[in-house]
Amino acid sequence: MMKKINNHKPILMYEIDDRKKRIFQEKMNKIDSFVSDIKSGGIGHKKILQLS
């Protein structure tokens, strides 16, 4: 999968749905970390909306 992502450089869209603010933030941090890791491989991302 990572090879395909690196080759095709898709736009990544993800949704986090959790009503508990702490759990929502933990999930957001994990996803942001993952996306930042693959971004270093040349994949761009942009956070569009973060509800607080």
Buried (B, 14 or more C-beta within 10 A) or exposed (E): EEEEBEEEEEEBEEEBEEEEEEEBBEBBEEBBEEBEEBEEEEBEBEEEEEEE
